[in-house]
Structures are given as structure tokens and as C-alpha cells.
Amino acid sequence: MNENKVSWGNVLKFAGAFIAYLIGAGFATGQEVLQYFASYGYQGLLVAAFVLLCFVYVGYEFIVTGYSERFANTNDIYRHYCGKYIGGFYDYFSIAFIFMSYIVMLGGAGATVNQYYHLSPVIGSIVMMILSVVTVVCGLGRIVEVIGSIGPLIVVIAIGVGLGGIVKNPAGISEGAALVSSGALEITKVGSNWLMSGTSYVGFCMLWLAAFLAAMGTKANSKKEAALGTTFGAIAFVGGAVVLMFGLLTCFKDLYASDIPSLIIAEKLWPPLASVFSAIILAGIYTTAVPLLWSVSARFAQEKTTKFYGLTAALAAVACFVALKLPFRQIVNVIYGINGYVGILLILFMLAKTFGLTKKIRKK
């Protein structure tokens, strides 16, 4: 196999899938960017720099390892880095976290439908559940194709809303940053400082990405193609987060306590835009809900089997029931925050593994 073969169509597809997987309920609604980036004011740029550095590294490692190892069970990537016992812990812990994250996605869909359309959250959660189940039963190849196409569009529109807020009120950025540093507002944030926030953010995203990128690596023509895809995806994602962060700061006083802060920006720009953007938010939730649900089902059943179909439907039904019982803003803070600190330990094992392999290569 030609290790330098690159299909730029695949590169863009992998980058799009990387972006779309991370743009879920938290990002699209602005709640995630608010708690991890904007709530630290200008120090949110330090969070972004740290996150980008880590994303480029872990994205490369996960997708290239998946390409090389061709794991029968993609969650074996944890054992590859951490060994039998610690890797086994991460295997099951990550599945539990991924399932909890899927619950957050369904909750985010319900909250969006409720805040903007004034409909029952039940409607939003159930519709998202049905759409995600239908897509998952179509298989991984179809998932990459669908979310890889939607992901870049969502980033462009989210960046557009953030830019719109910046252009309309550029002075608001410094005003918002000053409000954050003043301590006058009771802001929900993750971590006591920007480094802890960035660490937690990378940690929970890693638990999402590991198995999915390992599986996606098997679709690549070469390591170079796979690595380019995740690198471009990481740059675009973090760039979008920074723009949205500044957009949130422009009217921080009005949205810091909102469940769907990005929708408030859209409404301030142009009320009809909010209607379009609410649909974009739901699309963002969909692109993350689908691979999350697939990751859990594929861990316990072979794709395209009766067991896989039944398990997918059952898991989705349970998640939908739980999502309707939990407050969206707090569940983002608790689930993402705690699991992020557990997840970041994985990067230490990855660095140790990479360093060990490098030493062996040098000896040879």
C-alpha cells in the first residue's frame, strides 16, 4: 500500500467527520464554548492554543494507529496505549461516558426546541433519537459520509454567527472580558483556571474520538491522508471555537446564564436568522449524536446484525428517557467536566507509548 497516497476528497471527508463529531449539543448551542472558553475572557485564547496542540497530536495518533493496527474491536486502542488492565478500565469507562454524552445530545435537542420553538422538549429529544437510530443502522461508512458533509457547513455558519456578533459590536469583546475578570457575574465554568479548563476539554473529547478515529483510520488510503484529515479538522474546529468565543463575549451579560447562548447572538443580529440557526444547532447535535450512539452499539454487537439493530434502538430509548429528566446546562458542566479529567490521563499513556516506540526505532 502506498503510504504517501492522498485523496484530497478523503482528507476533507475525514476533516469534516472530525469536526462534526465534536460539534454537538454543547458546541452548536454555545454552552460548551461559553463554559470552556468565553468564561475565561481573553485567557480563552490560551485554552484554544492548548486544545489545538493536543487535538493535532491525539487526532494523528488515533487515526494513524487505527490505520496501522486494524483493531477487530476499535476500543482495543485503549489497551494499545495503556496495557491490559488500565486499557480495560478506559474501554468500559469511555463507553459509559460516550453513552452519557449521547444523553446530553438528546437533552440539547429538547432544550433547543423548547427555547426557540416553545414546544415540549419531548418532541425534540424523540425526533433526534429516531434520526440517530436510523442513521446508525446504515453503518459506519454511511455515518462518515453524512456527518463529513454536514460538519464543515455547521462550522461555517457557527463562525458566521460569531463574526456577525463581533462586527456588530466589536467593543463588546473587551466589555465582556472585563465582566468576566471582574467576578461580578456568577458564571458556570469548568475548572478553576484556563489550563484546567483546556485539560478537561481535551480529556472528554479524547474519550469521544479514540474509537471513532481508530475505525475511521481503516477507511484511509495512507497514513499521510489520515493525518492530514485530522490535522485540518483540528485547526478548523478550534478556529471556529475562538470566533464563537469572541461572539459570545460581545453580549456576555445577556447570555451567560442562557441554555442556548449562541441563539441569543443570532436573534440580536437578525430575528429571522435565529430560526435558521436553530435548525443548524439541531444539525450540529445530530452530527455528534449519531457517532456517539454508533460507538456504544458497535462495542457490544457486530454491525448489520439483528443484535446490533435491537441494541441501538434500546440504548436510544433509555437515553431519551433519561435526557428528559436532566437539566441541560448543568449536565454539560458535570458530565463533561468530571469525565474530562479522567480522559486527560490517557494522553500521558499515549505520550509514554510514543516515546517508547521512538526509542526502539532509534536503537534499530
N, C-alpha and C positions, 0 to 999 in steps of 0.2 A: 504494500500500500504506500502511495506517495505521501510522505509526511509533510510536504510543502504544498499539496494541492489545496486550493482555496476557491470555493464558490461564494462570491460576494452576496448572492441571494441567500445562501445558508447563513452567512455571517450576520446579515441583517435580521434573518429569522431568529437566530439564537439571541441576538441582542434584544430583539423585541420581546422574546419569551422571558428573558431575564428581567427586563423592565416590568413587563405585565405581571409577572409572578409577585413582584414586590409592591406593585401599586394596587393595593386592595382597599378595604373599607377605611383603614387608618390614613393612608396617603391621600386618596381621592377626596375624602371628606375634609382633609386638612388637619384632622385631630392628631395624627401621628407627627406631622411636621411641626405642629404647634407645641406638642409636649417634648419632643426631642431636639428641635432646632430653635424655633422662634422664641420659646420661653427663656432662652439664654441671651437674647438680644444679639449684639454683634459677635458674641462668642459662639453663636450658632455656626459661624464660618469655620471655627476650629473643629466643631463637631463634624461638619461636612468634609473637611480635609482628612480627618482621621477615618471617617467612614469610607471615603473614596479609596484611600490607601489599602484598607482592609478588604474592601469589596474586590478590587483588582486582584489581590493575592488569592483570596478564597475562591473567587469565581474561576480563576485559572486552575487552581488545584482540583476543585471538584469536577469540572467538566473534562479536564485532561486525564485525570485518574479514571473517570468513568469510561473515557475513550480507550484507555490502555488496558484496564482490568476486565472490562465487560462483566461486571458482577451479575451473578444469577439473581441475587436479591440486592437491589441498589442500596438498601440500608446497611449492607456489609461495608460500605465506605467508612462507617464509624469504626468498625473493627480493623480496617486497613490502617487507620491513623492511631487508634487508641488501644489496640490489643483486644483479646477475647472478652475480658470481664468489664473493663471500663467502656469498651466499644459496645458491649451488650447493653450496658446501662443507657448509653446515649441512643442506641437503637430504639428502645422502648420509650425512653423519655421524650425523644423527638416526635415519635408517633402520637403520644399523648398531647404534646404541645401543638402539633400540627392540627390535631382534631379540635383542640380548644380555639385555635386560630380560625378554623372554619366556622366555629360557632360565632366568633366575632364578626366574620363576614356577613353571616345571615342577620346578625343583630344590626350591623351597619346598614344593610339594605332596608330593614324595617324602620330604622331611625330616619333614614333619608326620605322614604315615602311618607312617613308621619310628619316630619318637619316642613317639607315643601308642599306636598300634595294634600296634607291634612287627612290622610287615610289611615286606617288601622295598621300598625306595624306588622300585624299578622299577614297582611297581603304582600308586603314587600319581602318578608322572610320566606314565605311559602313559594312565591314566584321564583326567587333566587335559588331556592332549594331544587325546584323542578328543573330549571335551566342547567344547573351544575350537574345534576344526576344524568340528564340526557347527554350532555357533552362528555362526561366521564365514560359512559358505557360505549362511546365511539372509539376509545382507545387513545394511547399516548400520542401517536403520530398526528391524529386529528387535533388534540389539545395544543401541541406546539404550533400547528398551522393556524388555529383560530386565535389564540392569545398572542402569538407572534405578530399577527396582522393588526390586532386591536391595540396592543401595547404602545407602539410609537404614536398613534393618534391621540391616545389619552395624555401622554406626556406633552405633546404639542399644545393641546387645549388647556391643560393644567398650567403650563408655563405661560400661555396666553392670558389666562385669568390673572396670574400673579403679576405679569408685566403690565396688564391693564391697571391693576391697583397701584403699581409703582408710578406709572406715567400720570395717572390722575392725581395722586397725592404723594409726590416724592419726599416732601418734608415729613410725611407721616412715619417714614422709616426711623429717623432719628428720634421722633417723639415716642414711637413705640418702644424703641430700645431704651430710652430714658425711663419710661414707665416700668419696664422690666427691672432695670437696675435699681430703681427707687424702692422696690419692695412694697409699694402701696397697694398692689393687687394680690389677691390670693390665687396664684396661678398653679394649675395642676401640671406638674412636670415629672420627668423620670430622672432620677439621680440628683445628687447634691451639687454637682458641678458639670461643666461641659464634657470633661473626659469620661466621667461615669455615665453620662447620657450617651455618648458615642459608643462606649464599650457595650452598654446594654443593647443599643440599636443593632450593632453588628452581630451581637450574640443571638438575638432572636431571629434575625434574618438568616443567619447561618443554618439554624435548625430547619428553616423552611427550604433553603436552597440545596442542601447537601444531596439528598436522594434524587431530587428532581434534576439537578445539573448532571449528576452521575449518569442518570438514564438518558438525558439529552446528549451527553457525550458520545453515546453509541450511534447517534444519527449523523455524526460529523465525518467528513472525508479525511480529515487530518487533525493533528494536534494544533497546528497553527490556525486552522479555520475555527476550531472550537475556542481557542484562547482569544482570538480577535473578537469573536461574538460576545463573550462575557465582559471583555475589557471595554468595548464600545457601549455595552449595556450599562456597565457601572458608571461610566462618565456621564452618559445621558441622564441616568436616574438621579445621581447626586446633583447634577446641574439643575434639573427640574426642581429638586427639593430646595435648593438655595433660592431660586427665583420665587417659589411659592412662599418660602420663609419671609422674604422681604415684602411680598404682597400682604402677608398676614400682619406684619409689623405696621403697615400703613394705616390700618384701622384696628389696632390691637385692643383698644379699650372696648370696642363694640363686640368683639368676637371671642375674647379669651375664655369666656365661660360657656360658649356655644358647643353643642354636639357636632354641628356641621359648619365649622368656621369658613371654609372655602366658599360655601354657598352664599354667605353674607357678603363676601367680596364681589361675587357675581351680581348680586342684587343691587349693590351700590353702583356698580359700573353701568348696568342697564337692566332693569327688571325682567324684560323678556329673555335676557341671557341666562338668568337663573333657571328658567325652565329647561333650556338646552343643557346647561351644566349639571342639573340634577340627573339627567339621563346619562351624562358622561360619568358621573360619580358611580351610578349603578353599573355601568360598563366596567369601570375600574374594579369594583367589588367582584364582579363576575370573573374577570381575568385572573384573580387570585383565588377565589373560592374553588374554581374548577381543579387546578393542580393540587390544591390542598386536599380536597376530597379524594382525588386520584391517588395521592401519596399514601393515604391511610388504607384505602381499599386494596391497593396493589401490594401492601406489606403483608396482607393476610390471605390473599387469593390471587390466582393467576388471571390475567386479563382475558376477556372474552369467554368466560366460563359462567355457568349458572350461579356458582357461589359468589363470584365477583359482582355480578349484577344484583343479587339479593343483598349482599353485604353493603354495597354502595347505597342502595335505597334505604336500608335500615339505619346506617350511620347518619345519613342526611336527615331522616325523620327525627332521630334523637337530638341531633344538633339544632334543628329548627325549634324543637320544643324547649330546649334549654335557653336558646338565644332570646326567646320571647319573655324569659323570666329575669334577664340580666340588664342593668343599665349600661348603655354603650360606652359612655365616656370613661367610667370607672373600670370597666372590664378591659379596655385598651391599656389603661395605666397599669393595672395589676398583672394581667397575663403577660403582656409584652415586657414589662419591667423585670419581674422575677425571673422569667424564663431566659431573658437576655443575659443575665449574669451567669446562669448555668451554661448557656450556649457559648459564651466567650472563652470559657476554659478549653473548648475544643480547638481554638486557634493555637493554643500553646502546644497541644499534642501535634498539630499539623506542622508547626514550625520545627519541632523536635524531629519529626519524621523526615521533613525536607532536608534538614541539616544533616541527619544521619545518612540519607541517600547521597547527598553531595560528597560527604567524606569517603563513602565507598567508591564513588565514581573516580575521585581523585587518586585513591590508592591503586585502582585498576590501571 
